[in-house]
Each structure stands twice: as structure tokens, then as C-alpha cells.
């Protein structure tokens, strides 16, 4: 029987470490209500970004429709207002661009926030306490958020995003908790909005 080479032993050890779940210690946080550990990858990032400004696309579409109506009314009633017509035209084009490319604009914005995935971070751990929300990954603590800074809680059947001041966002997928615990978490965070 052949002996394992050093490279094989290192590869086996690295595989065993990768397969082992990350250990996070919730005991350092007081009054823990919820804890969720999950892989935060590109797909999770896309789901999180979709929840940023959920009503903004509808508002942009309505503003686009309004600007087109205003453009037609000015063209019919004002006659030779070329500069005003050009301004209204470019405003309408900007709204059309924004509504058609809303998902890519959301992703571009989200990449500049705490939602951007770190490929080296490994698993993400979110701890929701009575005093605030704490996020860490395998590299260490990421952020601590207090409830007075909580601005919005957006949720779908698949995930939730808690929006805090300072462009801080906390994402929790539904798959990280049981169905009932996930709904309890959403309710808990909405109550903290007060």
C-alpha cells in the first residue's frame, strides 16, 4: 500500500476543514432571540439586491408615464418651447432607462454596500438580540447594528433584508431558519421599527 504524499494529506485536511461547518459562538451576545448561519454567495446577493427599493420601480414607471403625458401636453399647448420639450424628452428617456434596467441598477448599488459578497468570507452568521443585530463570517465580525438605526424591513417568502442607516443591510434567507422562526424574525424586526 502506497504512503500518502504531503500534498495529498494537505488536500485531505483542507477538504475536511471546508466540509466542517463553521463554529460561531452566540454566547458572547446578550439576550439572543434568533441566530441564522448560511452560505452567502452570488445567488443570495441577487436575492438581497432585489429587495432594495421594492417600490421604486413602480414609482419610476409612474413618473415615466407622467413625464410622457406632460411632454405631449406641452407639445400640443405650448407650441415653440423647444428647450422645454427637449428637457422633458430627456427626463422621459432617463425614466425609461431606469425602469428597463432596474435590476442591474439595484445590483450596481448593492455592490457598494455591505451586501456585496466576499468570496473569502465563507459562511455568514446573523445573530438577532434584544439590543441589536450582529453579523459575522468566518473571517470575524462584520457589523453591529442597533435598533434605533433600523429604517426598513423588506421581506418575501424567500428572504428578508433589514435596512439600517449608513447603507448597512442585513440579509437573512428563509432557508437559514424554520418557516415559523423566519416569520417570527420578520415580525420581531418590524416591531423594532416601532
VENLIN-V858462 format. One record per pair of residues at least 12 apart in sequence whose C-alpha atoms are under 7 Angstrom apart, sorted by the first residue. I is the first residue (numbers start at 1). GAP is how many residues later the second one is. D is the distance in whole Angstrom. If there is no record, write none. Layout:
# VENLIN-V858462
i & gap & d
I & GAP & D
I & GAP & D
This chain:
# VENLIN-V858462
i & gap & d
22 & 101 & 7
22 & 116 & 7
30 & 99 & 7
31 & 98 & 5
31 & 99 & 6
32 & 95 & 7
32 & 96 & 6
32 & 97 & 4
32 & 98 & 7
33 & 95 & 6
33 & 96 & 5
33 & 97 & 7
34 & 93 & 6
34 & 94 & 5
34 & 95 & 7
35 & 91 & 6
35 & 92 & 4
35 & 93 & 6
36 & 89 & 6
36 & 90 & 5
36 & 91 & 7
36 & 140 & 5
36 & 141 & 6
37 & 86 & 7
37 & 87 & 6
37 & 88 & 4
37 & 89 & 6
37 & 139 & 6
38 & 85 & 6
38 & 86 & 5
38 & 87 & 7
38 & 138 & 6
39 & 83 & 7
39 & 84 & 5
39 & 85 & 6
40 & 77 & 7
40 & 83 & 6
40 & 84 & 6
41 & 76 & 6
42 & 75 & 7
45 & 70 & 7
45 & 71 & 7
45 & 72 & 7
46 & 61 & 7
48 & 113 & 6
48 & 123 & 6
49 & 57 & 6
49 & 58 & 6
49 & 61 & 6
50 & 53 & 7
50 & 56 & 7
51 & 103 & 6
51 & 110 & 7
52 & 54 & 7
57 & 42 & 6
57 & 45 & 7
60 & 35 & 6
60 & 39 & 6
61 & 38 & 6
64 & 28 & 6
64 & 31 & 5
64 & 32 & 6
67 & 21 & 7
67 & 25 & 6
68 & 24 & 6
71 & 14 & 6
71 & 17 & 6
71 & 18 & 7
113 & 54 & 6
113 & 55 & 7
114 & 54 & 6
114 & 55 & 6
115 & 54 & 6
121 & 16 & 6
121 & 17 & 6
121 & 18 & 6
122 & 15 & 6
122 & 16 & 6
123 & 14 & 6
123 & 15 & 6
124 & 12 & 6
124 & 13 & 4
125 & 12 & 6
131 & 15 & 6
131 & 16 & 7
132 & 13 & 6
132 & 14 & 4
132 & 15 & 5
133 & 12 & 5
133 & 13 & 6
147 & 45 & 6
149 & 15 & 5
149 & 16 & 5
150 & 13 & 6
150 & 14 & 4
150 & 15 & 7
150 & 43 & 6
151 & 12 & 5
151 & 13 & 5
151 & 14 & 7
151 & 42 & 7
153 & 36 & 7
153 & 37 & 6
158 & 15 & 6
158 & 16 & 5
159 & 13 & 6
159 & 14 & 4
159 & 15 & 5
160 & 12 & 5
160 & 13 & 6
